[in-house]
Amino acid sequence: MDDHHITLEIEYKGRGRLQFELPADATDDEISYFKTLVPKVEQGLLEMVDPDTWAVVFSCRPTLMH
């Protein structure tokens, strides 16, 4: 494992896998919270949404690599 990051993979309903690198000093509570986030895709934008508040806590526009 990289000393600077924790790799977190989230399987999403058999539709694919999201992989994130979190800081190595992320707490167990922070990792657990991140795992509860719900992926949402609209018009090419990937958002991770808090299921309790529906607030967007992360967003990016992925690029398809060949």
Rosetta blueprint (number, residue, H / E / L):
1 M L
2 D L
3 D L
4 H L
5 H E
6 I E
7 T E
8 L E
9 E E
10 I E
11 E E
12 Y L
13 K L
14 G L
15 R L
16 G L
17 R E
18 L E
19 Q E
20 F E
21 E E
22 L E
23 P E
24 A L
25 D L
26 A L
27 T L
28 D H
29 D H
30 E H
31 I H
32 S H
33 Y H
34 F H
35 K H
36 T H
37 L L
38 V E
39 P E
40 K E
41 V E
42 E E
43 Q L
44 G L
45 L E
46 L E
47 E E
48 M E
49 V E
50 D L
51 P L
52 D L
53 T L
54 W L
55 A L
56 V E
57 V E
58 F E
59 S E
60 C E
61 R L
62 P L
63 T L
64 L L
65 M L
66 H L
